[in-house]
Amino acid sequence: MILVTGATGNIGSALLQELQAFGAGPLRGLTRDVARAAFPEGVEAVAGDFARTASLKPALEGVRSLFLVSRMGSDAEIIEAARRAGVEHVVLVSSITVQTHPHLGPARENLAVEQLLKDSGMTWTILRPTQFASNALWWAAAIREHETVRVPYADIGLPTIHPADIASVARVALTESGHEQQTYALTGPERITARRQVRAIAAALGREVPFAEISRQEAHRRMALFLGDEEAADAVLDVTGGDVNDELLMVRDTASQITGAPARTFQQWVAENAAAFR
């Protein structure tokens, strides 16, 4: 049995579809609201809430492989619950900032979760993706209202990755041997700037999308309100332009190297999600 947590999220939902298409059953998807879960046919929907670790016990029964996203709840309790339930292998989504920006608070937290998993006695595969293409949804409300998209560091490009490519790597790690005790930094097929991302969205919509570059100070004020955390806002701004480094900027296209399939581009992600911006 494979349990996918975060099963309605950008990565988890794509992972369930891939696992089902691959024939990797039986499959179970964790959700807080079973009635609203729209999982692929044959996937068992189970209720569970990371905020209440005890609620995960039924979901973990009979599970041998687990897909987990770092920092979704009480990680120590979740990992211990998985170990007690007899889970053998965990695929963990962490962050590339663990290696590119280890001094930042969120990166230290992700590293701590990685270490908890390594010390658990279960086998593990750790995925460290770079910036998600789906982060562009931060601009969706402004674009729908025909407002100006305002971003800092407009012309610094990062090797943005499609969440479905993270799911593809997770599927390989969950179903094929040779990926135990491995850590993979996952990047997309090219560096793409915020300015180019907005142009791609505008092209998909068939209309102009107003765009303006703003200062870090203004971006921090807006982001801290959005995230509810000033330190997290500083971390995001460092990673997206304020403190980029050669390792973060390097395009490896590692996802396609692991899966053997062409990496999905940002333009593909926009085409699939254009409705969110209309």
C-alpha positions in Angstrom: 0.0 0.0 0.0 1.2 3.5 -0.9 -0.1 6.4 1.0 0.0 9.9 -0.6 -0.4 12.7 1.9 -1.3 16.2 0.6 -3.3 14.3 -1.9 -5.3 17.2 -3.1 -2.3 19.5 -3.5 -0.3 20.4 -6.6 2.2 17.5 -6.2 0.0 14.9 -4.4 -2.9 15.1 -6.9 -0.5 14.6 -9.9 1.3 11.8 -8.0 -1.9 9.8 -7.5 -2.7 10.1 -11.2 0.8 8.9 -12.1 0.7 6.0 -9.6 -2.7 4.9 -10.9 -1.6 5.1 -14.5 1.5 3.1 -13.7 -0.5 0.4 -12.0 1.1 0.9 -8.6 -1.8 -0.2 -6.5 -3.2 -0.4 -3.9 -3.2 3.4 -3.4 -4.5 5.6 -0.6 -4.9 9.4 -0.6 -5.0 11.4 2.7 -7.4 14.3 2.8 -9.1 16.3 5.6 -12.4 16.1 3.7 -13.2 12.7 2.1 -16.5 13.9 0.8 -14.9 16.5 -1.4 -11.9 14.4 -2.5 -11.9 13.8 -6.3 -9.3 11.1 -6.5 -8.7 8.8 -9.5 -10.8 5.7 -9.7 -9.5 3.0 -7.5 -7.7 5.3 -5.0 -9.0 4.9 -1.4 -9.7 8.3 0.2 -8.9 8.4 3.9 -9.5 11.2 6.4 -6.6 12.6 8.4 -5.3 15.9 9.7 -1.6 16.7 10.3 -2.6 18.9 13.1 -4.0 15.8 14.9 -1.4 13.1 14.5 -3.6 10.5 16.1 -6.0 10.9 13.2 -3.4 9.5 10.9 -3.3 6.0 12.5 -6.1 4.5 10.3 -4.6 6.0 7.2 -1.2 4.4 8.0 -2.6 0.9 8.5 -1.0 -1.5 6.0 1.1 1.2 4.4 4.5 0.3 3.2 5.5 3.4 1.3 4.6 7.0 2.2 4.8 10.3 0.3 5.3 13.2 2.6 5.8 17.0 2.2 8.1 18.5 4.8 6.7 21.0 7.4 3.1 20.2 7.0 2.5 19.4 10.6 4.3 18.0 13.6 7.0 16.2 11.6 8.6 14.3 14.5 5.2 12.9 15.4 4.2 12.1 11.8 7.5 10.3 11.1 7.2 8.4 14.4 3.6 7.4 13.6 4.8 6.1 10.2 7.6 4.1 11.8 5.3 2.6 14.4 2.8 1.6 11.7 5.4 -0.4 9.8 6.1 2.0 6.9 9.3 0.9 5.2 10.0 3.7 2.8 9.3 7.5 2.9 9.7 9.9 0.0 10.0 13.4 1.4 9.6 16.7 -0.4 12.0 19.1 1.2 13.6 22.2 -0.5 16.7 23.1 -2.5 17.3 25.9 0.0 18.7 23.3 2.4 21.8 23.3 0.2 21.6 26.8 -1.4 20.5 28.9 1.6 21.2 26.8 4.8 21.3 29.9 7.0 17.6 30.7 6.4 15.0 29.7 9.0 12.8 27.6 6.6 15.9 25.8 5.3 17.0 24.9 8.8 13.5 23.6 9.5 13.5 21.4 6.3 17.0 20.1 7.2 15.8 19.1 10.6 12.9 17.2 9.1 15.3 15.4 6.7 17.5 14.4 9.7 14.4 13.1 11.6 13.6 10.9 8.7 17.2 9.7 8.3 17.3 8.8 12.0 14.0 7.0 11.9 15.2 3.6 10.7 13.0 3.7 7.6 14.5 3.9 4.2 14.1 7.3 2.6 14.4 9.3 -0.6 14.6 13.1 -0.2 13.5 15.5 -3.0 14.8 19.1 -2.9 12.9 21.1 -5.6 13.6 24.6 -6.6 10.8 27.3 -7.2 7.5 25.8 -8.2 5.8 27.0 -11.4 2.6 27.1 -9.4 4.0 29.9 -7.3 2.7 32.1 -10.1 -0.8 31.6 -8.6 0.2 34.3 -6.1 -0.5 36.7 -9.0 -3.8 35.2 -10.0 -6.1 37.5 -8.1 -4.4 40.6 -9.5 -4.5 39.2 -13.0 -8.2 38.3 -12.8 -9.0 41.8 -11.7 -6.8 43.3 -14.5 -4.6 44.9 -11.9 -0.8 45.4 -12.2 1.4 42.4 -11.2 4.1 43.9 -9.0 7.2 41.9 -8.2 10.8 42.4 -7.1 13.8 41.1 -9.0 11.8 41.0 -12.2 14.7 39.9 -14.4 16.4 37.2 -12.2 15.6 33.8 -13.6 15.3 30.6 -11.6 15.1 27.0 -12.9 11.4 26.8 -12.1 10.0 23.3 -11.9 6.5 22.1 -12.8 4.9 20.4 -9.7 4.0 17.4 -11.9 7.7 16.8 -12.5 8.2 16.6 -8.8 5.4 14.0 -8.7 7.0 12.1 -11.5 10.2 11.8 -9.6 8.3 10.8 -6.5 6.5 8.1 -8.5 9.9 6.7 -9.7 11.2 6.7 -6.1 8.1 4.9 -4.8 7.9 2.2 -7.4 11.5 1.6 -8.6 14.5 0.3 -6.8 17.8 2.2 -6.5 16.5 5.4 -5.0 16.7 4.5 -1.4 18.9 6.7 0.8 19.3 9.2 -2.1 18.8 13.0 -2.1 17.9 14.7 -5.3 18.0 18.4 -6.1 15.2 19.0 -8.6 15.3 21.8 -11.1 13.3 22.7 -14.2 14.4 22.8 -17.8 15.4 26.5 -18.0 15.8 29.6 -16.0 12.7 31.9 -16.3 12.3 35.4 -15.0 9.1 36.8 -13.4 8.8 39.1 -16.3 8.8 36.2 -18.8 6.4 34.3 -16.6 3.9 37.1 -16.7 4.3 37.4 -20.5 3.6 33.7 -20.8 0.4 34.1 -18.8 -0.6 37.1 -20.9 -0.1 35.1 -24.1 -2.3 32.3 -22.7 -5.0 34.8 -21.9 -4.7 36.6 -25.2 -4.5 40.0 -23.5 -2.0 42.4 -21.9 -1.2 41.9 -18.2 0.2 45.1 -16.6 3.5 44.5 -14.9 5.8 46.5 -12.7 9.0 45.9 -10.8 8.9 47.0 -7.1 11.5 47.4 -4.4 12.3 44.7 -1.9 10.9 46.8 0.9 7.5 47.0 -0.8 7.6 43.4 -1.7 8.4 42.4 1.8 5.5 44.4 3.2 3.1 42.7 0.8 4.5 39.2 1.2 4.6 39.4 5.0 0.9 40.2 5.0 0.2 37.4 2.6 2.3 34.8 4.5 1.7 36.2 8.0 5.4 35.8 8.8 8.1 38.4 8.3 11.0 35.9 8.5 9.3 33.7 5.9 8.8 36.7 3.6 12.6 37.6 3.9 13.5 34.0 3.1 11.3 33.9 0.0 12.8 37.3 -1.2 16.3 36.1 -0.7 15.7 32.9 -2.6 13.9 34.6 -5.5 16.4 37.3 -6.1 17.9 39.0 -3.1 20.5 36.3 -2.3 20.7 34.0 -5.3 23.8 32.0 -5.9 25.5 29.9 -8.6 24.1 26.7 -7.3 20.5 27.9 -7.2 20.8 29.4 -10.7 22.4 26.3 -12.3 19.9 24.5 -14.6 20.3 20.8 -14.3 16.9 19.5 -15.5 17.4 16.8 -13.0 13.8 15.7 -13.0 13.9 14.5 -16.6 17.3 12.8 -15.9 15.6 10.7 -13.2 12.3 10.0 -15.0 13.6 9.7 -18.5 10.7 12.0 -19.7 11.0 15.5 -21.1 10.7 18.1 -18.4 7.5 20.2 -18.5 8.0 23.9 -19.1 6.5 26.9 -17.4 4.5 27.6 -20.6 3.0 24.1 -20.3 2.0 24.8 -16.7 0.3 28.0 -17.7 -1.6 26.3 -20.5 -2.9 23.7 -18.0 -3.9 26.4 -15.5 -4.9 29.4 -17.5 -8.4 29.2 -16.1 -7.1 30.3 -12.7 -6.1 33.7 -14.2 -9.2 34.4 -16.2 
